[in-house]
Amino acid sequence: MTNLAQQRRKLERSNNFKLLANIIDWTVALYIVVPSLVIGFFLYKDFILTISTSWIVHIPLVIFIVLLFIITSIETLRTYLQQADRLFLIQHRKRMIQLKRAGLYWTLSKHLIILSSALALLAPIFIIVHHVTILELLVLLLQLFTSNFTKVLLQLKLRKWQQLLSNILLSIIGTVCFLYVPIIITSLIYLILLVYCTSYYNRHFINSTKYFDQQVELDQAAFYRWQSILFRIAPELRSQLVPKLKKPRLLWKNSKRMFQRSDYFIEELVCKTMLRQKQYRFGYLRFLLSGIGLIIIVPVWAKIIILGILYFTLRSMMQSVIQQIFEHKIWTIFQVSQEQIQVASNRLLKGFVDLPLLCVLIILIIIFIL
């Protein structure tokens, strides 16, 4: 049965790698992924060296602890069950129990590694700024791990509003125990809670088939998690079809011409499409504003580098969007040449990419001079 769990994990990894390969081609890897890793390393190194004089020293320790308890979570406890297992594996109870247990161990091991890595990256803040010891960090790791395990169990049993209240309560209890309760007592409390949660999950969710359908549904949602996130970000990727242009209900319903020149009708149609279709409008604004926000917070030496990366990636994204718009069947009605489309594309790129980033560059230069 362990082999079956490995086969299903292998199938999931293969599915995720194919998705990743479709998103990150050589251009994305060259212009985004590799520069981001290199810049991220130097930014982290610079942050460590200047941590004693940075703004982060003014943030109280209690805020970091509360945020860690609130933000960290286990998505779901994997079982690697499928709907067909009701017909086959349910007749072999031991084999199904082994599959569920393998899923539990895999989920907890992966989450423990993620938590350990996150705390290792945040360790300079705790040790240098707030003088937290290594032992206290290990206790905090135990608290976070146990609290997240408890929260995911409560999600299987409670309603939405009850889950929210329980998460808030667990965050408060964890923060109070870390800050005000002796380490030994805190460790004993959370070790007992961890043993109880493990025993409870074994008794009610591994050795029992009462929640079979719920576990299958949660596991399928976890299997397609990254696809679901990608489709929420870009709904048009659900199919290869060009998204249909919906008639606006309120905004720009009876809009007038944007450009007075008659030879700008291609640019006008593309601009109005960008404004009216939220996947284009929000995608462009999200990308542009997140890049500008990153430029604001990074050190001086990294601002120009981020600006250059933002220029090439934003230009590539806008070229893709413009191409999608030009693939719509409405363009078969207009008698436009390829040369007109190319001229319009260049103007659109100047307006959506060159102009805003030039404004950002001018503002940066003025700030440096002042």
Long-range contacts (C-beta under 8 A, 24 or more apart in sequence): 1-95, 1-96, 1-98, 1-99, 1-102, 2-98, 2-102, 4-80, 4-95, 4-99, 5-80, 5-99, 5-102, 5-103, 5-106, 8-80, 8-82, 9-80, 9-106, 12-223, 15-223, 16-226, 19-226, 19-227, 19-230, 23-230, 27-316, 31-309, 31-312, 31-313, 31-316, 32-309, 32-313, 35-305, 35-309, 36-309, 39-298, 39-302, 39-305, 39-306, 42-302, 43-298, 43-299, 43-302, 44-121, 46-299, 47-124, 48-124, 51-124, 51-125, 51-128, 51-129, 52-128, 52-129, 56-125, 56-129, 57-129, 61-126, 61-130, 61-132, 61-179, 62-175, 62-179, 64-122, 64-125, 64-126, 64-130, 65-140, 65-174, 65-175, 65-178, 65-179, 66-171, 66-175, 68-140, 68-144, 69-143, 69-144, 69-147, 69-170, 69-171, 69-174, 69-175, 70-167, 70-171, 72-115, 72-118, 72-144, 72-148, 73-148, 73-151, 73-152, 74-107, 74-111, 74-148, 74-149, 74-151, 74-152, 75-152, 75-222, 75-225, 76-107, 76-152, 76-218, 76-219, 76-221, 76-222, 77-103, 77-104, 77-107, 77-152, 77-153, 77-156, 77-201, 77-205, 77-218, 78-103, 78-104, 78-106, 78-107, 78-219, 78-222, 79-103, 79-104, 79-215, 79-216, 79-218, 79-219, 80-219, 81-212, 81-215, 81-216, 81-219, 82-216, 82-219, 82-220, 83-216, 85-216, 86-212, 90-209, 90-212, 96-209, 97-206, 97-207, 100-205, 100-206, 100-215, 101-202, 101-206, 103-219, 104-201, 104-206, 108-145, 108-149, 111-145, 111-148, 112-145, 115-141, 115-144, 115-145, 115-148, 116-141, 119-144, 135-183, 136-178, 136-183, 139-178, 139-183, 139-186, 139-187, 139-190, 140-178, 142-187, 142-190, 142-191, 142-194, 143-174, 143-177, 143-178, 143-186, 143-190, 144-174, 145-194, 146-190, 146-191, 146-193, 146-194, 146-197, 147-171, 147-174, 147-190, 149-194, 149-197, 149-198, 150-193, 150-197, 153-197, 153-200, 153-201, 156-205, 156-211, 156-214, 233-283, 234-279, 234-283, 235-279, 236-279, 236-324, 242-324, 242-327, 242-328, 242-329, 243-277, 243-279, 243-324, 245-273, 245-276, 245-277, 245-328, 245-330, 246-276, 246-277, 248-276, 251-275, 251-276, 252-276, 264-344, 264-347, 266-336, 266-340, 266-341, 266-344, 267-344, 267-347, 267-348, 267-351, 269-325, 269-330, 270-322, 270-325, 270-344, 270-348, 271-348, 273-325, 274-321, 274-325, 274-352, 280-321, 280-325, 283-317, 283-321, 284-317, 284-318, 284-321, 284-352, 287-313, 287-314, 287-317, 288-314, 288-356, 292-360, 295-360, 295-364, 300-368, 303-364, 304-364, 307-357, 307-360, 307-361, 307-364, 310-357, 311-353, 311-357, 314-352, 314-353, 314-357, 315-349, 315-353, 318-348, 318-349, 318-352, 318-353, 319-345, 319-349, 322-348, 322-349
